[in-house]
Amino acid sequence: MPFAADVTLTTKDGETYNAMRDIPRGAPGSPGILETVREKFEREASRALPDAQVAETIRIVQDFEERGLDKLLRAACIQS
């Protein structure tokens, strides 16, 4: 699923900068995808969940086959 991007930026004084990426950051096949997804989850989940609950959810996902869906759902839900 490639979504290549090639961006060129020209400053007012005429300098040109170019960057290209074959695979977007965080997309399947990009280097470091697991770290990128974990960082995004931590950033977004921490808006609604306490840090300890975010960390526990990440631990469950990393060991999902042993812990299962029920523990993941309990860890990721907002407690009232």
Backbone atoms as SQL, in Angstrom:
CREATE TABLE atoms (id INTEGER PRIMARY KEY, chain TEXT, resi INTEGER, resn TEXT, atom TEXT, x REAL, y REAL, z REAL);
INSERT INTO atoms VALUES
  (1, 'A', 1, 'MET', 'N', 0.831, -1.165, 0.000),
  (2, 'A', 1, 'MET', 'CA', 0.000, 0.000, 0.000),
  (3, 'A', 1, 'MET', 'C', 0.889, 1.246, 0.000),
  (4, 'A', 2, 'PRO', 'N', 1.620, 1.480, -1.062),
  (5, 'A', 2, 'PRO', 'CA', 2.491, 2.651, -1.083),
  (6, 'A', 2, 'PRO', 'C', 1.720, 3.933, -1.363),
  (7, 'A', 3, 'PHE', 'N', 2.022, 4.938, -0.608),
  (8, 'A', 3, 'PHE', 'CA', 1.490, 6.274, -0.817),
  (9, 'A', 3, 'PHE', 'C', 2.680, 7.226, -0.810),
  (10, 'A', 4, 'ALA', 'N', 3.483, 7.122, -1.834),
  (11, 'A', 4, 'ALA', 'CA', 4.706, 7.915, -1.885),
  (12, 'A', 4, 'ALA', 'C', 4.383, 9.403, -1.912),
  (13, 'A', 5, 'ALA', 'N', 5.281, 10.178, -1.343),
  (14, 'A', 5, 'ALA', 'CA', 5.126, 11.628, -1.348),
  (15, 'A', 5, 'ALA', 'C', 6.468, 12.267, -1.668),
  (16, 'A', 6, 'ASP', 'N', 6.428, 13.301, -2.473),
  (17, 'A', 6, 'ASP', 'CA', 7.617, 14.058, -2.822),
  (18, 'A', 6, 'ASP', 'C', 7.244, 15.525, -2.670),
  (19, 'A', 7, 'VAL', 'N', 7.904, 16.212, -1.737),
  (20, 'A', 7, 'VAL', 'CA', 7.562, 17.598, -1.435),
  (21, 'A', 7, 'VAL', 'C', 8.783, 18.471, -1.681),
  (22, 'A', 8, 'THR', 'N', 8.561, 19.585, -2.362),
  (23, 'A', 8, 'THR', 'CA', 9.615, 20.572, -2.583),
  (24, 'A', 8, 'THR', 'C', 9.138, 21.906, -2.031),
  (25, 'A', 9, 'LEU', 'N', 9.995, 22.536, -1.255),
  (26, 'A', 9, 'LEU', 'CA', 9.685, 23.820, -0.640),
  (27, 'A', 9, 'LEU', 'C', 10.718, 24.827, -1.110),
  (28, 'A', 10, 'THR', 'N', 10.268, 25.950, -1.589),
  (29, 'A', 10, 'THR', 'CA', 11.171, 27.019, -2.003),
  (30, 'A', 10, 'THR', 'C', 10.922, 28.230, -1.107),
  (31, 'A', 11, 'THR', 'N', 11.981, 28.703, -0.456),
  (32, 'A', 11, 'THR', 'CA', 11.865, 29.848, 0.442),
  (33, 'A', 11, 'THR', 'C', 11.822, 31.146, -0.357),
  (34, 'A', 12, 'LYS', 'N', 11.491, 32.239, 0.312),
  (35, 'A', 12, 'LYS', 'CA', 11.431, 33.545, -0.341),
  (36, 'A', 12, 'LYS', 'C', 12.776, 33.951, -0.935),
  (37, 'A', 13, 'ASP', 'N', 13.867, 33.501, -0.299),
  (38, 'A', 13, 'ASP', 'CA', 15.184, 33.872, -0.823),
  (39, 'A', 13, 'ASP', 'C', 15.704, 32.878, -1.871),
  (40, 'A', 14, 'GLY', 'N', 14.846, 31.958, -2.321),
  (41, 'A', 14, 'GLY', 'CA', 15.193, 31.071, -3.422),
  (42, 'A', 14, 'GLY', 'C', 15.801, 29.732, -3.045),
  (43, 'A', 15, 'GLU', 'N', 16.005, 29.484, -1.754),
  (44, 'A', 15, 'GLU', 'CA', 16.538, 28.173, -1.353),
  (45, 'A', 15, 'GLU', 'C', 15.466, 27.117, -1.554),
  (46, 'A', 16, 'THR', 'N', 15.889, 25.940, -1.984),
  (47, 'A', 16, 'THR', 'CA', 14.949, 24.860, -2.238),
  (48, 'A', 16, 'THR', 'C', 15.277, 23.670, -1.337),
  (49, 'A', 17, 'TYR', 'N', 14.241, 23.113, -0.741),
  (50, 'A', 17, 'TYR', 'CA', 14.361, 21.919, 0.100),
  (51, 'A', 17, 'TYR', 'C', 13.430, 20.865, -0.469),
  (52, 'A', 18, 'ASN', 'N', 13.902, 19.619, -0.472),
  (53, 'A', 18, 'ASN', 'CA', 13.113, 18.530, -1.023),
  (54, 'A', 18, 'ASN', 'C', 13.153, 17.351, -0.064),
  (55, 'A', 19, 'ALA', 'N', 12.019, 16.703, 0.078),
  (56, 'A', 19, 'ALA', 'CA', 11.946, 15.484, 0.892),
  (57, 'A', 19, 'ALA', 'C', 11.039, 14.493, 0.187),
  (58, 'A', 20, 'MET', 'N', 11.419, 13.235, 0.257),
  (59, 'A', 20, 'MET', 'CA', 10.613, 12.183, -0.352),
  (60, 'A', 20, 'MET', 'C', 10.492, 11.013, 0.602),
  (61, 'A', 21, 'ARG', 'N', 9.327, 10.409, 0.614),
  (62, 'A', 21, 'ARG', 'CA', 9.090, 9.235, 1.460),
  (63, 'A', 21, 'ARG', 'C', 8.284, 8.245, 0.631),
  (64, 'A', 22, 'ASP', 'N', 8.810, 7.020, 0.510),
  (65, 'A', 22, 'ASP', 'CA', 8.107, 5.985, -0.244),
  (66, 'A', 22, 'ASP', 'C', 6.906, 5.441, 0.518),
  (67, 'A', 23, 'ILE', 'N', 7.086, 5.272, 1.823),
  (68, 'A', 23, 'ILE', 'CA', 6.027, 4.719, 2.668),
  (69, 'A', 23, 'ILE', 'C', 5.798, 5.691, 3.819),
  (70, 'A', 24, 'PRO', 'N', 4.574, 6.151, 4.045),
  (71, 'A', 24, 'PRO', 'CA', 4.318, 7.104, 5.121),
  (72, 'A', 24, 'PRO', 'C', 4.691, 6.536, 6.489),
  (73, 'A', 25, 'ARG', 'N', 5.110, 7.407, 7.376),
  (74, 'A', 25, 'ARG', 'CA', 5.444, 7.010, 8.743),
  (75, 'A', 25, 'ARG', 'C', 4.210, 6.380, 9.391),
  (76, 'A', 26, 'GLY', 'N', 4.391, 5.208, 9.966),
  (77, 'A', 26, 'GLY', 'CA', 3.293, 4.526, 10.632),
  (78, 'A', 26, 'GLY', 'C', 2.487, 3.604, 9.748),
  (79, 'A', 27, 'ALA', 'N', 2.750, 3.608, 8.446),
  (80, 'A', 27, 'ALA', 'CA', 2.027, 2.719, 7.532),
  (81, 'A', 27, 'ALA', 'C', 2.682, 1.339, 7.527),
  (82, 'A', 28, 'PRO', 'N', 1.912, 0.303, 7.185),
  (83, 'A', 28, 'PRO', 'CA', 2.509, -1.033, 7.092),
  (84, 'A', 28, 'PRO', 'C', 3.711, -1.010, 6.156),
  (85, 'A', 29, 'GLY', 'N', 4.795, -1.605, 6.622),
  (86, 'A', 29, 'GLY', 'CA', 6.012, -1.668, 5.827),
  (87, 'A', 29, 'GLY', 'C', 7.000, -0.571, 6.131),
  (88, 'A', 30, 'SER', 'N', 6.593, 0.436, 6.903),
  (89, 'A', 30, 'SER', 'CA', 7.544, 1.498, 7.243),
  (90, 'A', 30, 'SER', 'C', 8.374, 1.060, 8.446),
  (91, 'A', 31, 'PRO', 'N', 9.644, 1.468, 8.463),
  (92, 'A', 31, 'PRO', 'CA', 10.485, 1.108, 9.602),
  (93, 'A', 31, 'PRO', 'C', 9.952, 1.764, 10.878),
  (94, 'A', 32, 'GLY', 'N', 9.980, 1.049, 11.962),
  (95, 'A', 32, 'GLY', 'CA', 9.565, 1.612, 13.239),
  (96, 'A', 32, 'GLY', 'C', 8.071, 1.763, 13.420),
  (97, 'A', 33, 'ILE', 'N', 7.287, 1.008, 12.661),
  (98, 'A', 33, 'ILE', 'CA', 5.833, 1.169, 12.742),
  (99, 'A', 33, 'ILE', 'C', 5.300, 0.883, 14.151),
  (100, 'A', 34, 'LEU', 'N', 5.827, -0.117, 14.822),
  (101, 'A', 34, 'LEU', 'CA', 5.309, -0.436, 16.155),
  (102, 'A', 34, 'LEU', 'C', 5.565, 0.696, 17.133),
  (103, 'A', 35, 'GLU', 'N', 6.747, 1.288, 17.067),
  (104, 'A', 35, 'GLU', 'CA', 7.068, 2.408, 17.946),
  (105, 'A', 35, 'GLU', 'C', 6.178, 3.614, 17.621),
  (106, 'A', 36, 'THR', 'N', 5.945, 3.862, 16.358),
  (107, 'A', 36, 'THR', 'CA', 5.101, 4.985, 15.940),
  (108, 'A', 36, 'THR', 'C', 3.673, 4.805, 16.446),
  (109, 'A', 37, 'VAL', 'N', 3.133, 3.610, 16.292),
  (110, 'A', 37, 'VAL', 'CA', 1.761, 3.337, 16.741),
  (111, 'A', 37, 'VAL', 'C', 1.675, 3.432, 18.257),
  (112, 'A', 38, 'ARG', 'N', 2.681, 2.903, 18.967),
  (113, 'A', 38, 'ARG', 'CA', 2.679, 2.976, 20.430),
  (114, 'A', 38, 'ARG', 'C', 2.706, 4.432, 20.896),
  (115, 'A', 39, 'GLU', 'N', 3.560, 5.251, 20.283),
  (116, 'A', 39, 'GLU', 'CA', 3.641, 6.665, 20.654),
  (117, 'A', 39, 'GLU', 'C', 2.309, 7.378, 20.412),
  (118, 'A', 40, 'LYS', 'N', 1.691, 7.089, 19.279),
  (119, 'A', 40, 'LYS', 'CA', 0.408, 7.728, 18.978),
  (120, 'A', 40, 'LYS', 'C', -0.664, 7.281, 19.975),
  (121, 'A', 41, 'PHE', 'N', -0.692, 5.986, 20.298),
  (122, 'A', 41, 'PHE', 'CA', -1.671, 5.494, 21.269),
  (123, 'A', 41, 'PHE', 'C', -1.470, 6.171, 22.618),
  (124, 'A', 42, 'GLU', 'N', -0.216, 6.233, 23.083),
  (125, 'A', 42, 'GLU', 'CA', 0.056, 6.869, 24.371),
  (126, 'A', 42, 'GLU', 'C', -0.414, 8.325, 24.370),
  (127, 'A', 43, 'ARG', 'N', -0.101, 9.048, 23.318),
  (128, 'A', 43, 'ARG', 'CA', -0.466, 10.461, 23.225),
  (129, 'A', 43, 'ARG', 'C', -1.987, 10.643, 23.260),
  (130, 'A', 44, 'GLU', 'N', -2.701, 9.857, 22.471),
  (131, 'A', 44, 'GLU', 'CA', -4.149, 10.029, 22.370),
  (132, 'A', 44, 'GLU', 'C', -4.887, 9.439, 23.568),
  (133, 'A', 45, 'ALA', 'N', -4.483, 8.262, 24.019),
  (134, 'A', 45, 'ALA', 'CA', -5.174, 7.613, 25.136),
  (135, 'A', 45, 'ALA', 'C', -4.974, 8.371, 26.438),
  (136, 'A', 46, 'SER', 'N', -3.821, 9.033, 26.583),
  (137, 'A', 46, 'SER', 'CA', -3.548, 9.744, 27.833),
  (138, 'A', 46, 'SER', 'C', -4.491, 10.937, 28.030),
  (139, 'A', 47, 'ARG', 'N', -5.219, 11.308, 26.994),
  (140, 'A', 47, 'ARG', 'CA', -6.209, 12.379, 27.139),
  (141, 'A', 47, 'ARG', 'C', -7.420, 11.900, 27.936),
  (142, 'A', 48, 'ALA', 'N', -7.673, 10.584, 27.933),
  (143, 'A', 48, 'ALA', 'CA', -8.873, 10.057, 28.583),
  (144, 'A', 48, 'ALA', 'C', -8.580, 9.061, 29.701),
  (145, 'A', 49, 'LEU', 'N', -7.378, 8.473, 29.686),
  (146, 'A', 49, 'LEU', 'CA', -7.060, 7.423, 30.655),
  (147, 'A', 49, 'LEU', 'C', -5.865, 7.823, 31.511),
  (148, 'A', 50, 'PRO', 'N', -5.825, 7.343, 32.757),
  (149, 'A', 50, 'PRO', 'CA', -4.644, 7.581, 33.590),
  (150, 'A', 50, 'PRO', 'C', -3.417, 6.880, 32.988),
  (151, 'A', 51, 'ASP', 'N', -2.228, 7.416, 33.252),
  (152, 'A', 51, 'ASP', 'CA', -0.987, 6.866, 32.696),
  (153, 'A', 51, 'ASP', 'C', -0.827, 5.372, 32.977),
  (154, 'A', 52, 'ALA', 'N', -1.173, 4.945, 34.190),
  (155, 'A', 52, 'ALA', 'CA', -1.029, 3.527, 34.537),
  (156, 'A', 52, 'ALA', 'C', -1.931, 2.654, 33.669),
  (157, 'A', 53, 'GLN', 'N', -3.108, 3.129, 33.359),
  (158, 'A', 53, 'GLN', 'CA', -4.041, 2.366, 32.525),
  (159, 'A', 53, 'GLN', 'C', -3.557, 2.315, 31.078),
  (160, 'A', 54, 'VAL', 'N', -2.982, 3.405, 30.589),
  (161, 'A', 54, 'VAL', 'CA', -2.405, 3.423, 29.246),
  (162, 'A', 54, 'VAL', 'C', -1.260, 2.408, 29.167),
  (163, 'A', 55, 'ALA', 'N', -0.392, 2.424, 30.162),
  (164, 'A', 55, 'ALA', 'CA', 0.750, 1.503, 30.181),
  (165, 'A', 55, 'ALA', 'C', 0.292, 0.046, 30.244),
  (166, 'A', 56, 'GLU', 'N', -0.722, -0.228, 31.052),
  (167, 'A', 56, 'GLU', 'CA', -1.239, -1.602, 31.163),
  (168, 'A', 56, 'GLU', 'C', -1.859, -2.048, 29.842),
  (169, 'A', 57, 'THR', 'N', -2.566, -1.174, 29.173),
  (170, 'A', 57, 'THR', 'CA', -3.161, -1.506, 27.874),
  (171, 'A', 57, 'THR', 'C', -2.066, -1.863, 26.873),
  (172, 'A', 58, 'ILE', 'N', -0.988, -1.104, 26.865),
  (173, 'A', 58, 'ILE', 'CA', 0.131, -1.398, 25.961),
  (174, 'A', 58, 'ILE', 'C', 0.746, -2.750, 26.287),
  (175, 'A', 59, 'ARG', 'N', 0.922, -3.044, 27.570),
  (176, 'A', 59, 'ARG', 'CA', 1.479, -4.351, 27.966),
  (177, 'A', 59, 'ARG', 'C', 0.580, -5.501, 27.495),
  (178, 'A', 60, 'ILE', 'N', -0.721, -5.327, 27.602),
  (179, 'A', 60, 'ILE', 'CA', -1.652, -6.373, 27.182),
  (180, 'A', 60, 'ILE', 'C', -1.589, -6.569, 25.673),
  (181, 'A', 61, 'VAL', 'N', -1.526, -5.480, 24.925),
  (182, 'A', 61, 'VAL', 'CA', -1.434, -5.598, 23.466),
  (183, 'A', 61, 'VAL', 'C', -0.156, -6.321, 23.072),
  (184, 'A', 62, 'GLN', 'N', 0.954, -5.999, 23.744),
  (185, 'A', 62, 'GLN', 'CA', 2.229, -6.629, 23.424),
  (186, 'A', 62, 'GLN', 'C', 2.217, -8.127, 23.729),
  (187, 'A', 63, 'ASP', 'N', 1.384, -8.533, 24.662),
  (188, 'A', 63, 'ASP', 'CA', 1.299, -9.949, 25.052),
  (189, 'A', 63, 'ASP', 'C', -0.121, -10.460, 24.801),
  (190, 'A', 64, 'PHE', 'N', -0.718, -10.001, 23.702),
  (191, 'A', 64, 'PHE', 'CA', -2.132, -10.251, 23.419),
  (192, 'A', 64, 'PHE', 'C', -2.490, -11.729, 23.364),
  (193, 'A', 65, 'GLU', 'N', -1.655, -12.544, 22.750),
  (194, 'A', 65, 'GLU', 'CA', -1.990, -13.964, 22.607),
  (195, 'A', 65, 'GLU', 'C', -2.138, -14.654, 23.948),
  (196, 'A', 66, 'GLU', 'N', -1.388, -14.213, 24.938),
  (197, 'A', 66, 'GLU', 'CA', -1.468, -14.821, 26.271),
  (198, 'A', 66, 'GLU', 'C', -2.610, -14.223, 27.097),
  (199, 'A', 67, 'ARG', 'N', -2.846, -12.947, 26.947),
  (200, 'A', 67, 'ARG', 'CA', -3.809, -12.265, 27.812),
  (201, 'A', 67, 'ARG', 'C', -5.218, -12.235, 27.257),
  (202, 'A', 68, 'GLY', 'N', -5.395, -12.100, 25.962),
  (203, 'A', 68, 'GLY', 'CA', -6.715, -12.178, 25.348),
  (204, 'A', 68, 'GLY', 'C', -7.481, -10.865, 25.285),
  (205, 'A', 69, 'LEU', 'N', -8.554, -10.922, 24.522),
  (206, 'A', 69, 'LEU', 'CA', -9.371, -9.750, 24.238),
  (207, 'A', 69, 'LEU', 'C', -10.084, -9.213, 25.470),
  (208, 'A', 70, 'ASP', 'N', -10.577, -10.084, 26.332),
  (209, 'A', 70, 'ASP', 'CA', -11.320, -9.607, 27.499),
  (210, 'A', 70, 'ASP', 'C', -10.462, -8.705, 28.381),
  (211, 'A', 71, 'LYS', 'N', -9.188, -9.070, 28.611),
  (212, 'A', 71, 'LYS', 'CA', -8.313, -8.233, 29.428),
  (213, 'A', 71, 'LYS', 'C', -7.977, -6.924, 28.717),
  (214, 'A', 72, 'LEU', 'N', -7.819, -6.982, 27.415),
  (215, 'A', 72, 'LEU', 'CA', -7.537, -5.757, 26.653),
  (216, 'A', 72, 'LEU', 'C', -8.712, -4.797, 26.753),
  (217, 'A', 73, 'LEU', 'N', -9.911, -5.284, 26.576),
  (218, 'A', 73, 'LEU', 'CA', -11.092, -4.420, 26.634),
  (219, 'A', 73, 'LEU', 'C', -11.259, -3.815, 28.028),
  (220, 'A', 74, 'ARG', 'N', -11.036, -4.615, 29.059),
  (221, 'A', 74, 'ARG', 'CA', -11.140, -4.087, 30.417),
  (222, 'A', 74, 'ARG', 'C', -10.092, -3.013, 30.676),
  (223, 'A', 75, 'ALA', 'N', -8.876, -3.208, 30.191),
  (224, 'A', 75, 'ALA', 'CA', -7.798, -2.248, 30.422),
  (225, 'A', 75, 'ALA', 'C', -8.004, -0.956, 29.653),
  (226, 'A', 76, 'ALA', 'N', -8.574, -1.042, 28.459),
  (227, 'A', 76, 'ALA', 'CA', -8.686, 0.132, 27.597),
  (228, 'A', 76, 'ALA', 'C', -9.946, 0.965, 27.834),
  (229, 'A', 77, 'CYS', 'N', -10.885, 0.453, 28.611),
  (230, 'A', 77, 'CYS', 'CA', -12.150, 1.175, 28.824),
  (231, 'A', 77, 'CYS', 'C', -11.994, 2.256, 29.894),
  (232, 'A', 78, 'ILE', 'N', -12.708, 3.337, 29.678),
  (233, 'A', 78, 'ILE', 'CA', -12.721, 4.421, 30.659),
  (234, 'A', 78, 'ILE', 'C', -13.532, 3.957, 31.866),
  (235, 'A', 79, 'GLN', 'N', -12.950, 4.070, 33.023),
  (236, 'A', 79, 'GLN', 'CA', -13.604, 3.661, 34.272),
  (237, 'A', 79, 'GLN', 'C', -14.319, 4.872, 34.864),
  (238, 'A', 80, 'SER', 'N', -15.551, 4.673, 35.274),
  (239, 'A', 80, 'SER', 'CA', -16.280, 5.816, 35.863),
  (240, 'A', 80, 'SER', 'C', -16.367, 5.688, 37.357);
